[in-house]
Amino acid sequence: MKAFRIYHVMLSAFLLAAALAQTSENGLIANPVFQTNCAKCHGKTAEGRHFAGPSLRSEKTKAMSEGDLRKMISNGKGRMPKFGARLSPADIDRLVAQIKAADRK
């Protein structure tokens, strides 16, 4: 059990580092999973699109916990589709880390 916890902490640190590395200086989220699955509604820079998905850099998104973001990506909400069956848990974790990293810009 202790080895599992250490593995989980190391994996989380790796995913966060990967997310930060994939977030460019000008705030673009460069993850191909984001660009393929999310950008068409939320915009290529996650700023949102008129009459489509909201900004992922908004105050509302900043206030969401990582768990809430993970649940929303997995289960969908409103017009947002469910991605839990389409994306791996690692891809979802990476998206959450990138969204939270984009909030820091």
Buried (B, 14 or more C-beta within 10 A) or exposed (E): EEEEEEEEEEEEEEBBEBBBEBBEEEBBBEBEBBEEBBBEBBBBBBBBBEEEBBBBBBEEBEEBEEEEBBBBBBEEEEEBEEBBEEBEEEBBBBBBBBBBBBBEE
